[in-house]
Amino acid sequence: MKAIALISGGLDSILAAKLISGLGIDIIGLKFKTSFYARPRKTQDSCGIEIKEIDISQQFLSIVLNPRYGYGSNINPCIDCKIFMLNKARELMQELDAKFVVTGEVLGQRPMSQNRQNLDLIEKKSGLEGFLLRPLSAKLLKETTPEKERWVDRQQLLALSGRSRREQIKLAKDLGIKEYPQPAGGCLLTNPDFSEKIQKLINFGELNLENVELLKMGRFFRLSEKAKLIVGRNKEENESLTKSMRKEDYLFRPQGIMGPAALGRGNFNNALIRLSCSIVCRYCDLDGKKEAEVIYQRPYEGKEAALKVEPVDEARLAGFKI
């Protein structure tokens, strides 16, 4: 007997998969990848289950733009997201010879997608009525086909509810699971600051995978309709931005002082080059100096020059920031 388990990398999904695996069911782990996911991947190893990863990033953008069931407290279309992923899992059941689907949802843990009404809605709209097992809260929910058919023993399932993590942490210890993330959501769309930036991209008609990835790499500035600047916040982001460069992109770096790298993409005239240098200067360690020298170059074309600039005014800077 096989079942598909949706694995987010969070503790609840790991526990649900391990619980059903312990009842003699072969678990096929299914992880959906989107550009908005922030979980560290190493937590997948702790569940001891092979993970099949499917990238739905492009399809997911349309859900973010127009969710049928609306957003949560931020730009998080949780109900539509669950329905979409479970639909994908249902479509894979025959191919993977799986009899049912398992998730780590807990009744009442999340106000939007895990109240009783929306749990029922998600099950119905996904086409998995009777074949969606939520083992962590199963005893508080209606009996599913796997329970009725005795594929799993309902008495071995749990009755967890609410936002407390005490029982999950105890169960993790009992199951020998030592590494798992903190309970904060793994989806960046639940983060207020990131959601605000995504909303600005939507307002500008610029929500695409490329811009989302750039938004995750650093401070994002829209300088004009056809030019944007991304400024790194640390060494790792500086390196990522440099690696993401295209042939036609600009690279901005301070000369002789500590400061960020910045990637310029789009149509840049002299005024926008100077503005970009001033923005980079704003984030440099000036150590009391009033100006800095910023190098700007197109590395793939071998072109390089430098400008001495003062940091951009804060009020002006705010007008460009995404």
Sequence and secondary structure as in RCSB ss.txt:
>XXXX:A:sequence
MKAIALISGGLDSILAAKLISGLGIDIIGLKFKTSFYARPRKTQDSCGIEIKEIDISQQFLSIVLNPRYGYGSNI
NPCIDCKIFMLNKARELMQELDAKFVVTGEVLGQRPMSQNRQNLDLIEKKSGLEGFLLRPLSAKLLKETTPEKER
WVDRQQLLALSGRSRREQIKLAKDLGIKEYPQPAGGCLLTNPDFSEKIQKLINFGELNLENVELLKMGRFFRLSE
KAKLIVGRNKEENESLTKSMRKEDYLFRPQGIMGPAALGRGNFNNALIRLSCSIVCRYCDLDGKKEAEVIYQRPY
EGKEAALKVEPVDEARLAGFKI
>XXXX:A:secstr
 EEEEE  SSHHHHHHHHHHHTTT EEEEEEEE TTB   GGGGGGGT  EEEEE HHHHHHHHHS TT   SSS
  HHHHHHHHHHHHHHHHHHHT SEEE    BTTSTTTSSHHHHHHHHHHTT TT EE TTTGGGS   HHHHTT
SS GGGS   BSS  HHHHHHHHHTT      SS SBGGGSHHHHHHHHHHHHTT  SHHHHHHHHHEEEEEEET
TEEEEEESSHHHHHHHHHT  TT EEEEESSS    EEEEE   HHHHHHHHHHHHHTS  TT S EEEEEEEGG
GTEEEEEEE    HHHHHHHB 
